[in-house]
Amino acid sequence: MRNFKRMLLGVFALLLVLVVLVFVLENQQSVSLSFLGWAGPQLPIALVMVFALLVGMVIGPVAGWVLGLLSRSSGRRRIQSR
């Protein structure tokens, strides 16, 4: 059973790598993004999207952690003010 789970995980990882590879190969057109008057360099669409995904994967947990700290500290203040 343990070997079956390991093999299933390996197949899933291989399929994930294959899907990412196909995505990158199909999205080679260059784009230039502009934000607040700043124009970025010409980069492939796939690179821009992967970068945006990674930034979101970092910002999401950090924002959740900060909001958790703020809610815990405000809860402590309410308890202490009673």
C-alpha positions as CSV (number, residue, x, y, z in Angstrom):
1,M,0.0,0.0,0.0
2,R,2.9,2.4,0.8
3,N,4.5,1.8,-2.6
4,F,1.2,2.4,-4.3
5,K,0.8,5.8,-2.6
6,R,4.4,6.7,-3.5
7,M,3.8,5.6,-7.1
8,L,0.5,7.6,-7.3
9,L,2.3,10.6,-5.9
10,G,5.0,10.2,-8.5
11,V,2.5,10.0,-11.3
12,F,0.6,13.1,-10.0
13,A,3.9,15.0,-9.8
14,L,4.8,13.9,-13.4
15,L,1.5,15.0,-14.7
16,L,1.8,18.4,-12.9
17,V,5.2,19.0,-14.5
18,L,3.8,18.0,-17.9
19,V,0.9,20.4,-17.6
20,V,3.3,23.3,-16.5
21,L,5.6,22.4,-19.4
22,V,2.8,22.5,-21.9
23,F,1.5,25.8,-20.5
24,V,5.0,27.4,-20.8
25,L,5.5,26.1,-24.3
26,E,2.1,27.3,-25.5
27,N,2.5,30.8,-24.0
28,Q,5.7,32.2,-25.5
29,Q,4.3,35.4,-26.8
30,S,6.0,38.5,-25.3
31,V,4.0,41.1,-23.4
32,S,4.9,44.3,-21.7
33,L,2.8,45.2,-18.6
34,S,2.4,48.8,-17.4
35,F,1.3,49.8,-13.9
36,L,1.0,53.3,-12.6
37,G,3.0,54.7,-15.5
38,W,5.8,52.2,-15.2
39,A,6.3,49.9,-18.2
40,G,7.9,46.5,-17.6
41,P,10.2,44.7,-19.9
42,Q,9.0,42.4,-22.7
43,L,8.5,39.0,-21.1
44,P,6.8,35.8,-22.2
45,I,3.2,35.5,-20.9
46,A,4.0,32.3,-19.1
47,L,6.7,33.9,-17.1
48,V,4.5,36.8,-16.1
49,M,1.7,34.4,-15.0
50,V,4.0,32.2,-13.0
51,F,5.6,35.2,-11.3
52,A,2.1,36.5,-10.4
53,L,1.2,33.1,-9.1
54,L,4.3,32.9,-6.9
55,V,3.7,36.5,-5.6
56,G,0.2,35.6,-4.7
57,M,1.3,32.4,-3.0
58,V,3.6,34.5,-0.8
59,I,1.2,37.5,-0.2
60,G,-1.8,35.3,0.8
61,P,-0.2,33.5,3.8
62,V,1.6,36.6,4.9
63,A,-1.6,38.6,4.9
64,G,-3.4,35.9,6.8
65,W,-0.6,35.8,9.3
66,V,-0.7,39.6,9.8
67,L,-4.5,39.6,10.1
68,G,-4.3,36.8,12.6
69,L,-1.8,38.7,14.7
70,L,-4.0,41.8,14.6
71,S,-7.1,40.0,15.6
72,R,-5.4,38.2,18.5
73,S,-3.9,41.5,19.7
74,S,-7.2,43.3,19.5
75,G,-8.9,40.5,21.4
76,R,-6.3,40.8,24.2
77,R,-6.9,44.5,24.4
78,R,-10.6,44.0,24.9
79,I,-10.0,41.4,27.6
80,Q,-7.5,43.7,29.4
81,S,-9.8,46.8,29.2
82,R,-12.6,45.0,31.1
